[in-house]
Amino acid sequence: MLKNLLKATTVLLALIVCSFNASAQDSKLGTWGIVTVVMPGDSAHRWGGYTEFQARTNGAGFSQFQYYEAKAGVSYDIDKNFIALLGTGTYHTYNYLDISDGPTINEFRVWEQMTINQFLTPLKFEHRYRIEQRWLDGNYRNRFRYRLNMFVPLNNTKIVAKTWFISIFDEIFFNNKAPNFERNRVSAALGYQFDKKWILQAGWINQRNYTTQTSSAKNNMMLTLMYRINRKNSVEREHLPTTSD
């Protein structure tokens, strides 16, 4: 366990160093708040779903509000390691200096997704593939995303009730128009699963956006609260406490 924790810490430190050394870095720390309600599928009920609300601010401590999104999806468990999902959401960006002007960008989105989970001992991995159809202020765009998420339970071999864990992920964003490589998102968080229902994570997330001329990035604090709905008579099994965004 100690070796796994050291490896995870090394990866985390490397990501943080690369993030802070990157050019065009916004020195001001932002904040992301995420609340998710999820009903996972199981062996008896393969259909599931989720809904999520997210708010982002330009400053720390949820100051200078600038963005929110609301989304939901329907999932189907092909088996415990392969999960298909169809999702949709609405996304709105504001000028944090004057939010009374209303959103500067409005987006509606639909996406198709496949998640592949690997339950190793003690490491857990999530591979997420997503294809998005996006309407930004009425203009249509496509986007393709891949996320690799690693979970390291600290006081158990599984992430179950009363388990501390580390979550580290990197996600890349592509589209079929220049710049084809649009975004990179890196995150590391410490989480705790209280029981079968409640999970809390707190950590850091860096998002770097690319244009045809330059790139820019911003570090953010991230706080995630998840509530998991458990069906009656379902067979209890380990679920990865993944963020849906």
C-alpha positions as CSV (number, residue, x, y, z in Angstrom):
1,M,0.0,0.0,0.0
2,L,2.8,2.4,0.9
3,K,4.5,1.8,-2.5
4,N,1.2,2.5,-4.3
5,L,0.7,5.7,-2.3
6,L,4.2,6.9,-3.1
7,K,3.7,6.2,-6.8
8,A,0.4,8.2,-6.8
9,T,2.0,11.0,-4.9
10,T,4.9,11.2,-7.4
11,V,2.5,11.4,-10.3
12,L,0.5,14.1,-8.5
13,L,3.6,16.2,-7.8
14,A,4.8,15.9,-11.4
15,L,1.4,17.1,-12.7
16,I,1.4,20.0,-10.3
17,V,4.9,21.1,-11.3
18,C,4.1,20.9,-15.0
19,S,0.9,22.8,-14.4
20,F,2.6,25.7,-12.5
21,N,5.5,25.8,-14.9
22,A,3.3,26.1,-18.0
23,S,3.2,29.4,-19.9
24,A,0.2,31.7,-19.9
25,Q,-0.9,30.5,-16.4
26,D,-3.6,32.4,-14.6
27,S,-2.1,33.2,-11.2
28,K,-5.5,33.6,-9.6
29,L,-6.9,30.4,-8.0
30,G,-10.5,29.6,-9.0
31,T,-13.1,27.3,-7.5
32,W,-15.2,24.5,-8.9
33,G,-18.2,23.1,-6.9
34,I,-19.9,19.9,-8.1
35,V,-23.0,18.2,-6.8
36,T,-24.0,14.8,-8.3
37,V,-26.8,12.4,-7.7
38,V,-26.2,9.0,-9.4
39,M,-28.2,5.8,-9.6
40,P,-25.8,3.1,-10.8
41,G,-26.9,0.0,-12.6
42,D,-26.3,-3.4,-11.1
43,S,-26.7,-7.1,-12.0
44,A,-30.5,-6.9,-11.5
45,H,-31.1,-3.4,-12.9
46,R,-28.8,-2.6,-15.8
47,W,-30.4,0.8,-16.4
48,G,-29.2,3.7,-14.3
49,G,-28.6,7.5,-14.6
50,Y,-27.4,10.6,-13.0
51,T,-28.0,14.4,-12.7
52,E,-25.4,17.0,-11.8
53,F,-25.1,20.7,-11.1
54,Q,-21.8,22.5,-11.3
55,A,-20.7,26.1,-10.5
56,R,-17.3,27.8,-11.1
57,T,-15.9,31.0,-9.9
58,N,-12.9,33.0,-11.0
59,G,-11.7,33.5,-7.4
60,A,-11.1,31.3,-4.4
61,G,-13.8,30.5,-1.9
62,F,-16.6,30.7,-4.6
63,S,-16.0,34.4,-5.2
64,Q,-16.5,36.1,-8.6
65,F,-19.1,33.7,-10.1
66,Q,-18.6,33.1,-13.8
67,Y,-20.1,29.7,-14.9
68,Y,-22.7,27.1,-14.2
69,E,-23.8,23.9,-15.9
70,A,-26.7,21.4,-15.3
71,K,-26.8,18.0,-17.0
72,A,-28.3,14.5,-16.8
73,G,-27.8,11.2,-18.4
74,V,-29.2,7.6,-18.8
75,S,-26.8,4.7,-18.5
76,Y,-26.8,1.0,-19.2
77,D,-24.5,-1.5,-17.6
78,I,-23.3,-4.0,-20.3
79,D,-21.5,-5.5,-17.4
80,K,-19.8,-4.1,-14.3
81,N,-16.8,-3.1,-16.4
82,F,-18.5,-1.7,-19.5
83,I,-21.1,1.2,-19.1
84,A,-22.8,3.0,-21.9
85,L,-24.4,6.4,-21.3
86,L,-26.4,9.0,-23.2
87,G,-26.2,12.5,-21.7
88,T,-27.4,16.1,-22.2
89,G,-26.7,19.4,-20.5
90,T,-26.9,23.2,-20.6
91,Y,-23.8,25.4,-20.0
92,H,-23.6,29.1,-19.4
93,T,-20.6,31.4,-19.0
94,Y,-20.7,34.9,-17.5
95,N,-18.4,37.9,-17.3
96,Y,-17.5,37.7,-13.6
97,L,-16.9,41.5,-13.5
98,D,-20.6,42.1,-14.3
99,I,-22.9,39.1,-14.2
100,S,-26.0,41.3,-14.5
101,D,-25.3,41.5,-18.2
102,G,-26.3,37.8,-18.5
103,P,-24.4,34.9,-20.1
104,T,-21.7,35.7,-22.6
105,I,-21.8,32.1,-24.0
106,N,-24.7,29.7,-23.9
107,E,-24.3,26.1,-24.9
108,F,-26.5,23.0,-25.3
109,R,-24.8,19.7,-25.5
110,V,-25.6,16.0,-26.2
111,W,-23.1,13.2,-25.9
112,E,-22.6,9.4,-26.2
113,Q,-20.2,7.8,-23.8
114,M,-18.5,4.4,-23.0
115,T,-16.7,3.8,-19.7
116,I,-14.4,0.9,-19.2
117,N,-13.4,0.1,-15.6
118,Q,-10.5,-2.0,-14.3
119,F,-10.8,-3.2,-10.7
120,L,-7.3,-4.2,-9.7
121,T,-5.9,-4.7,-6.2
122,P,-5.6,-2.1,-4.9
123,L,-5.5,0.3,-7.9
124,K,-8.7,1.1,-9.8
125,F,-8.7,2.6,-13.4
126,E,-11.5,4.2,-15.4
127,H,-11.2,4.8,-19.2
128,R,-13.9,7.1,-20.4
129,Y,-14.6,7.8,-24.1
130,R,-17.0,10.5,-25.1
131,I,-18.4,12.0,-28.4
132,E,-20.1,15.3,-28.0
133,Q,-22.5,17.3,-30.2
134,R,-22.4,20.9,-29.1
135,W,-24.4,24.1,-30.0
136,L,-22.6,27.2,-28.8
137,D,-24.8,30.3,-29.3
138,G,-26.4,28.4,-32.1
139,N,-23.2,27.3,-33.8
140,Y,-22.7,23.5,-34.1
141,R,-19.4,21.8,-33.2
142,N,-18.2,18.3,-32.5
143,R,-15.8,17.2,-29.8
144,F,-14.1,14.0,-28.7
145,R,-12.8,13.3,-25.2
146,Y,-10.8,10.6,-23.4
147,R,-10.2,10.5,-19.7
148,L,-7.9,8.2,-17.7
149,N,-8.8,8.2,-14.0
150,M,-6.8,6.3,-11.3
151,F,-8.2,5.6,-7.8
152,V,-6.0,4.5,-4.9
153,P,-7.9,3.4,-1.7
154,L,-5.8,4.2,1.3
155,N,-7.3,2.2,4.2
156,N,-9.1,-0.6,2.3
157,T,-8.5,-2.7,-0.8
158,K,-11.9,-1.6,-2.1
159,I,-13.6,1.8,-2.2
160,V,-16.5,1.1,0.1
161,A,-18.0,2.7,3.2
162,K,-15.4,4.4,5.5
163,T,-12.7,4.5,2.9
164,W,-10.2,7.2,2.2
165,F,-9.0,7.4,-1.4
166,I,-6.9,9.4,-3.9
167,S,-8.3,10.2,-7.3
168,I,-6.0,11.4,-10.1
169,F,-7.1,11.9,-13.7
170,D,-6.0,13.5,-17.0
171,E,-8.5,14.2,-19.8
172,I,-7.8,15.3,-23.4
173,F,-10.2,17.1,-25.7
174,F,-10.2,17.0,-29.5
175,N,-12.3,18.3,-32.3
176,N,-12.5,18.1,-36.1
177,K,-11.6,21.8,-36.6
178,A,-8.5,23.7,-35.7
179,P,-7.1,23.6,-33.1
180,N,-7.7,19.9,-33.2
181,F,-6.2,19.5,-29.7
182,E,-8.5,21.8,-27.8
183,R,-8.0,21.2,-24.1
184,N,-6.2,19.3,-21.4
185,R,-7.6,18.8,-17.9
186,V,-5.6,17.4,-15.0
187,S,-6.9,16.8,-11.5
188,A,-5.9,15.2,-8.1
189,A,-8.2,14.9,-5.1
190,L,-8.5,13.3,-1.7
191,G,-11.9,11.6,-1.1
192,Y,-13.8,9.9,1.6
193,Q,-16.8,7.5,1.2
194,F,-18.9,7.8,4.3
195,D,-21.3,5.0,3.6
196,K,-23.1,3.4,0.6
197,K,-24.7,6.8,-0.3
198,W,-22.4,9.8,0.5
199,I,-19.0,10.6,-1.0
200,L,-16.9,13.8,-0.7
201,Q,-13.8,14.8,-2.6
202,A,-11.6,17.9,-2.3
203,G,-8.6,18.7,-4.5
204,W,-7.1,20.6,-7.4
205,I,-7.9,20.8,-11.0
206,N,-6.0,22.5,-13.8
207,Q,-7.6,23.3,-17.2
208,R,-5.5,24.4,-20.2
209,N,-7.3,25.6,-23.3
210,Y,-5.6,25.8,-26.7
211,T,-6.2,28.1,-29.7
212,T,-4.4,28.2,-33.1
213,Q,-2.1,31.0,-31.7
214,T,-1.6,30.3,-28.0
215,S,-2.7,28.5,-24.9
216,S,-3.9,29.5,-21.4
217,A,-4.5,27.6,-18.2
218,K,-6.0,28.1,-14.7
219,N,-5.6,26.3,-11.4
220,N,-8.8,25.7,-9.4
221,M,-9.8,24.2,-6.1
222,M,-12.4,21.5,-6.6
223,L,-15.1,20.3,-4.1
224,T,-17.3,17.4,-5.1
225,L,-20.3,16.0,-3.2
226,M,-21.9,12.8,-4.5
227,Y,-25.1,11.0,-3.4
228,R,-25.6,7.5,-4.7
229,I,-29.1,6.0,-4.9
230,N,-29.0,2.3,-4.0
231,R,-31.9,0.1,-5.3
232,K,-33.5,-2.4,-3.0
233,N,-32.5,-6.1,-3.4
234,S,-29.5,-5.1,-5.5
235,V,-26.3,-7.0,-5.1
236,E,-23.7,-4.8,-3.3
237,R,-20.6,-4.2,-5.3
238,E,-17.8,-1.7,-5.6
239,H,-18.5,1.5,-7.6
240,L,-15.8,4.0,-8.6
241,P,-16.5,7.4,-7.1
242,T,-15.9,9.1,-10.5
243,T,-16.9,12.7,-11.4
244,S,-19.4,12.9,-14.2
245,D,-18.2,16.1,-15.8
